[in-house]
Structures are given as structure tokens and as C-alpha cells.
Amino acid sequence: MNRGELGAALRALRLASGKEAKAVARSAVMSASKLSKIETAKVAPSTVDVERILAAIGVSDAVKEEYLEAVRAAATEATAWRLIRRMGVHKAQQQTRALEAQMALLRLFQPALIPGLLQTPEYIRAILARHDLGDEVLTRTIGARLERQQALYDSAKELQFIITEPVLRWRIVTASRMAEQMDRIVSLSRLPHIDVRIVPLSARQHDIANHAFVIRDDRTVTVETTHAEIVVTDPRDVSLYVRKFEGFATMALSGNGARAMLEEIRDEFLREQETG
């Protein structure tokens, strides 16, 4: 299925559903102009674009999978961060939120930072302030990320996080704020549908913690690099990330063991604050 055929098919599905373009675009977290350009083959949609459009139209899982399989012909898509900033970082957060609202299983590996869904507001601000967004955009982007965190309290979802120990010690904010960040992770880890694991430095490793990645429903993987966000959809490539995630999961501390490490590191930050 080429771009023209795909666009025409998406338009036909939308018209058959009786939904107006503006309503579908709003639900798919994109402009009506972009939806129009996709339907008329002026813009090549990403896999995520097509998935959101189909969800907004309300097609069956079987139809959705048929169309997504056709889109996966372009198995890897990269969007440079400069383009994301041009679009609006807060809008990118909203799009991610829409994607996470539809997923049932999230598996996130993070060897560099506290995962966004687990971050405190102070940690979020410290991370985003590095991007020279301007006060208004920074505030809107922080708000959008905090709104994303509502997914944490949806017990219908299964959320699995693997974090390497150095992440917990990386001084993004002050010692007292880092202690608060540890407490937040401990608290969230007690929710029955959330699994937080810590890969300790003391464990003998058989793999390399190359970079962060997010697996959603074993169908898509999002990888963040220095220059771009990459979306992987080819099942053969997705399976590589699933195996990598599972390998680190077997080496990581979980449950009370993970919480004990988090509390130990929290106490180290608190002692530092007291003596500072």
C-alpha cells in the first residue's frame, strides 16, 4: 500500500464512520490540516499517526492491525529533536500521552535519567530547563508531562520500569530534591500494576546499557538518541528490545529489594543535606 492508497483508505474509513475530520484530528492529537494532508497523500504518516487516526475513527482491532502492518513497510522512523521543538515540545508530550492512553503494557529501560512518568515536578523542570524553551513553553511542557503521569493510576495498564543504579545517583536536582524523587519512586512501586526494578552496580552484567527505550504493547519501540527520537515497528527489531529488557529484568532488584536500595540512596542524600 503506497502513500496515496493509504491516505485514501484512511479517508474512506473516516467517512464510513460518520465522524468529521476535525473530531478525528482532535482525538488523534494532530491538526485538522495534518489529517487532511495525510488523507490526500501530501504528507507521509508515521506508524504512530496511523494508529492514532484509526483509534480516533474507532475501527476494530483486526482492521487496525491490517493497516498498521502495511505502514510497517517503513519499519524505522526518526524525528530530529529540532523538528520536535519546532512543532512544540508540549504538543509532543500530548501526543505521547494519547499513545499511552491506548496501550495496555509499557516496558521502559532507562540508564540515563529517572523515567518521565516517575519524575517529580522539580526533576521535570530541571530536565526541561536545559532546552531553552522559554518560560511559557517550559510551563506548558511541564504541565503536559504531569498530565501524562495520570496513566500511572490506571490499574488496567501494566507498567514495568528498569532503572540502572547510576540514574538514582545522577545529581539532576539538589540532594533534598533527589531524596524526594527516591520517595516518589518507592511510593509508586507499591502500586500493584507498577513494577520498578533497579540494576545494581554490584551485579555482574552480560549486556550493555546502551540507551533508553520504551516498548509499548510489544508492537512499537521508541528510542531517544542525542539528535532524534526513533520509532521502531518491525516485529523482528521490536523482539530485540524485548529480549534486552527481559535480560536486564532478570539481573535487577525488584519489590522490597529495589525499595531498600532506593531508601538507602534517599538516606544518603538526606545525610548530605544535613551536613551540607
N, C-alpha and C positions, 0 to 999 in steps of 0.2 A: 504494500500500500504506500503510494508516494504522498507527498505533502498535499497535493491538490485533492486526491481521493480521501485522505484523512479529514481535511477541512470540510469537505462536502458531506462526509459521513457524520461528523460531529454536528453540523448544522441540521442535517436531516433528523438526527436523534433529538435535538433540542426542539425542533418544530413539532415532531411527533408527540413530545411530552406536553406541549401546550405552554411551555414556560418562555417568558420573554427573555431576550438577550441580557438586559440589564440585571434581571434577577439571578440568572445563571452566573453572570460575571461577578456579581456581589458575593454569591455563595462560594465561588471558586477563588475569591480573593485576588481578582485582577480587574483591570479597567474594561469597560464595555468595548473600548477601542481595540484593546489587545485581543479580546474574544473575536471581534469582527475580523481582524487581520488573520487570526488562526483559521477561522471558517472560510475565508477567501484565499487561503494559501499564501498570504503576503508575509506571514511570519511562521517559522517552523516551531511548533510547540515542543517543550521538553516532556519527558515522561510524567513528571510531577504535574505539569499543566494539564495534560490529558486526563490524568487520574482525578484531579480536582474538578474538571469540567464534567466528567462522567458522573462523579459523585453528586454534583450540583443538579445534573439532569435527573438523576435517580434511576439509572439503569441497573439491571440485575448484575450479580457478581460474575455470571458467565459471560455476559456481553462486555462487561468492564475488562475482564481478563483477555478476551479476544482482541480488543482494541489495544490494550497495553502491550500485548505480545507483538503486535505489528509495529508499535512505536519503538520497541526494544531493539529494532534493527540498528538504531544508533545507540549502542549499548552504554557509552560513557559520555557524559555531558559536563563541560566545565564552564563556570561563570566567574569571570575575574572579579575580585573584590571591588575594583574601581567602578565596575558596572553596577554592582550591588549598591555601592554608596551613591551612585548617580540616581538609581531608582528610588533610594530611600532605605536606610538600614532598618528603620521601624517597620516599613512595609514588608521587608524580608522576614522580620520576626513574626508579623501577622500571617504570612504565607506558611511559615513553619508551624505556627500554631494550628492552622487549618489542616495541615498534613497530619499533625499529631492527634488531632481530634478524631481522625478516621482510623488510626492504627489501633491494633489490639496488643501488639508486642513490640517493645522497644528494647534494644540492647546497645549500650553505649560504652565505648572504651576510651578512656581519657588519660594520657600520660603527660599532659602539659598544664591543664587548668581544672578547677572544680567544674563539673558539668553545669551548663547554664540552668538546667531545671532545678539544680540543688543550690544555686548561689543565693547568698543573702543580698539585699538591696545595695549594701555598701560594697560588696565584692563586684556586683554587676557594674556599678558606677565606675569603680577603679579600672575594670577591664575596658569598658566602652569609652572612657575618657581619653584613652590613648589614640583614638581615631580622629580627633579634631573635628567632631561633628557639629559643634556649635551648641549653645545652651538649650535652645528649643528642641532641636533634633535629638540631643542627648536625653532630655527628659522624656520625650515621646518614645524613644527606643527603650529606655529603662522600663517605662510603663508597659510597653508591648511584651518585653521579656517576662515581667512579673505576671502578666495575663497568661502567658504560656504555661506558667507553673500551676495553673488550675488543673492541668492534666494529671498532676501528682495525686490528686484526691479522687480520681475516677477509679473506683475499685474494679471496674470491668476491664481495665488495662493491666498488663503485666510489664513492669518497668525494671530492667536489670542494668546496673551500673558497675563497671570495673574501673577503679582508680588506682594509679600507682602511688606508692608512698611519697616520693618526692613532691607530688602535686600538693599534698597536705602541708608540706613544709615551705613551699614556694611563697615568699613574702609579697603577696599582692596588696594587702592592706596591713594596718598596724597589728601588733601582737594581740591586743584585746579584741579587735575585729576578727582576726583569724580564729581566736578561741570561740567567738560566736558562730563562725562558719562551721567549726567542728561540731558544735552543739546542734546546729540545724541538720547536719547530715545524720548524726546519731538519732535525732528525733524522727526524721523521715524514714530511716532504716527500720524502724519498728512497725511501720505500716505493713500489713500482710501481703500486699501486692507489689511491694518495692523490695528489691534485693540489691544491697550495696556491698560490694566486695573490694578489698584492698590488697594489692600485690605488694608484699613487703620486700624491702631491700635485702633482707636476710635469706630469702628463698632462692635456691638455685634455679635459674631460668633456662628454658630451652627455646625461647623465641625472643624477638626483638620488638620493643615497644616503639615502632616507627613513628606513628602519628595517631591522632584521634580519629575515630569513625563512629557512625551511628547506623545501626541496622534496624529497619522498620519492617516488621512482619515478614522477615526473611525474603523480601522482594526487592527492596532498594537499600543502597548503602550511600551515605553522604560522608565525604572525606573533606576535611578542611586542610588546605595547604597554605603556604605563605602568600601565594598570589591569587588563589582561586578556590571556589567551592566546587567539588566534583561529585556528580551523582552517578552511581554505578547501578545498572539494572540487569545486565546479562546474568542469568542464573548461575553460570559457571564461575563468574567473578564474585558474585554475592556469596557463594558457598565458601570461597577462600576466606572471606571475612568472618563468616560464621564459625569456621574451624579455628581461626585465630582467636576469636572471642572465647570459644569453649576451652581452648588450651590455656589461656590466662585464667579462666574461671576456676580450673582445677588447681591452680597454684596459689589462688588468692584466699585471704582470710574472709570469712563470712559470718553473719549473725553476731553472736556475742564476741567472737574473736576480733571481728572488724571493729565493733563498737569499743572494745577495750583499747585497741590501737588509737582510735580517734580520740578517746578520752585521755589517753596518755599524752598525746600530742597537744590536746587542748590545755592540759595542766602545765605543760612546758611553756606554752605561750602565756598563761596566766602568771606563772612564776617570773617570767621575763618582764611582764608588765609591772609586777610588784616591786622588782629590784631596779627597774629602769629609771 
